[in-house]
Structures are given as structure tokens and as C-alpha cells.
Amino acid sequence: VTHDSFFGTASYGYLPPNIIVFLEARFVLLSRELTKMAPKKKKVIRKKSSIPMTPFDYNPPNVFELGVKPYLYVKCKICCTALPHLNFEWPAVPTDLTLSAIKEAIVKRHGGSLPKLTLFKGVVHPEHSLARLSDSTTLKDLGCEGVFMGGPDVVLPTITFYYDFTAACFDDPIAAVEPDTLASRHDISVKLYRKLTAPPAQTVMQRHAAPPAPTPPVPISTSGRVNNK
């Protein structure tokens, strides 16, 4: 129903003006109510099309696959055949460690040079001697298989070296004699001993030790009195 069809021009002549105004107002209200009561159309939300993707899984390459050769480590024990209290160990050393480094550590441990130092691997036996090998020989060259230190729970394999050396020898027989400290006849202090052994003190001691000079006889008179003349 429209405004023109409901309020025709011909019908205005039959109705009073106030009625026409009232009816027009009612028509406006009814049209608003009908508009509110009309069902609203829901907006259709279209989902964006998504391409199915597989879950991302990344496995980093191993260091060996990249061409990197990490150091392999072992636990090294170094023991002396004659003096066990000089034994020592390294908790972790690379397999590239040379025999010269081991010998240098042994010499520093003894505090000086060691003539004819000989190393043995595992057992003190001529067949296990390393004397014929050069100082540039590494633990890897000796067959020591190390382990890559990739975590705190890694247990390193243990390799043991024994060493022996010849005692120093001198041509001079006096240098080979062991020092022997003479015991003092009297338990006296060094200061008093020096004082008594000094030349002036010895002269005084000789004077006191000399026997007393003989005294001449005193003549006695016939009267029994001593003659002082």
C-alpha cells in the first residue's frame, strides 16, 4: 500500500484536513514498524581458501655431513714406574695429542730434564715401548679411538701410558757421593759455635787450658816466721 493509493486526491475532498494529517502520521508509523519487523538478511562470510600444507619438520645436517671433523677425546693416564706419587692424568685430551707433548709434561712434572725417557703404552714391556716412534706421533696414530664430546653424560675411553728413565750419572766420583752431615759433639747453637771456633776465642781457650806456672818456694827462718825479704 502506497501513500498515493491510500490517500488519493479524490478522497481528500471527502475528509477533513485534520483527519488527513492524522492518517498520514499513522501511515508513517506503520511503515516504520513494518520495516523493523522485516527479517534482516544475514551477511555471508566467505572463508578464505587455504592451501593444505604439510607440517614443517627440519632436521639439521650432521657436522660430519658438512665436512667438519670435530676433535675426538680420550682420558689419558700417565704413570711412573719408579715413583707412583708422580702419576697424573688428563680428564680429556684430543686424539691429536703428540708424544712430544706427553714427554714435555713428564719433564715438567719432575722439575728438570730426564735422561733416556722411555714411554710404554698400556703395559711396561719391550714390545709396548714407544722409543722407536717419533715425537710427532699422535694418539690417533697409536690406535686410540676417541669419542665426540656432544653431551655431559659422555664417557671417554681411557688410555694409560707408563714411563721410565735412567738416573743421572756423573764422571766425577765426588759428585756421586751422597752428602753426610756430621753430628755435633755438643748440642750448642750455631752462633755460640761460631764464637767458640773464631781464632781469638781459641787463643783464650788455649790460655785457660794451659797448666799453671810453678810458684817458687818461700824461705822460712829458724824462728818459724816467714821471711818476706
Residue pairs with C-beta under 8 A, 6 or more apart in sequence:
3 24
3 27
6 23
6 27
7 20
7 23
7 24
7 27
12 20
15 23
63 70
70 148
71 94
71 95
71 96
71 146
72 94
72 95
72 140
72 145
72 146
72 147
72 148
73 92
73 93
73 94
73 95
73 146
73 147
73 148
73 149
73 156
74 92
74 93
74 95
74 139
74 144
74 145
74 146
74 147
74 156
74 157
74 158
74 159
75 89
75 90
75 91
75 92
75 93
75 156
75 157
75 158
75 159
76 89
76 90
76 93
76 97
76 102
76 139
76 158
76 159
76 160
76 161
77 87
77 88
77 89
77 158
77 159
77 160
77 161
78 87
78 88
78 89
78 90
78 102
78 105
78 106
78 160
78 161
78 162
78 163
79 87
79 160
79 161
79 162
79 163
80 86
80 87
80 162
80 163
80 164
81 124
81 162
81 163
81 164
82 164
82 165
86 109
86 110
88 105
88 109
91 156
92 149
92 156
93 139
94 139
94 146
95 138
95 139
95 140
95 144
95 145
95 146
96 138
96 139
96 140
97 138
97 139
98 135
98 136
98 137
98 138
99 119
99 130
99 133
99 134
99 135
99 136
99 137
99 138
100 135
100 136
102 119
102 161
103 117
103 119
103 135
106 114
106 117
106 163
107 113
107 114
107 117
114 165
115 165
115 166
115 168
116 165
116 166
117 163
117 164
117 165
118 129
118 130
118 131
118 163
118 164
118 165
119 129
119 130
119 131
119 161
119 162
119 163
120 128
120 129
120 130
120 161
120 162
120 163
120 164
121 128
121 130
121 142
121 159
121 160
121 161
122 128
122 159
122 160
122 162
123 162
124 162
124 164
130 137
130 142
139 146
139 159
140 146
144 157
144 159
145 157
146 156
146 157
147 154
147 155
147 156
147 157
148 154
149 156
169 176
170 176
184 193
188 196
195 201
196 202
196 205
218 226
218 227
219 226
219 227
220 226
220 227
221 227
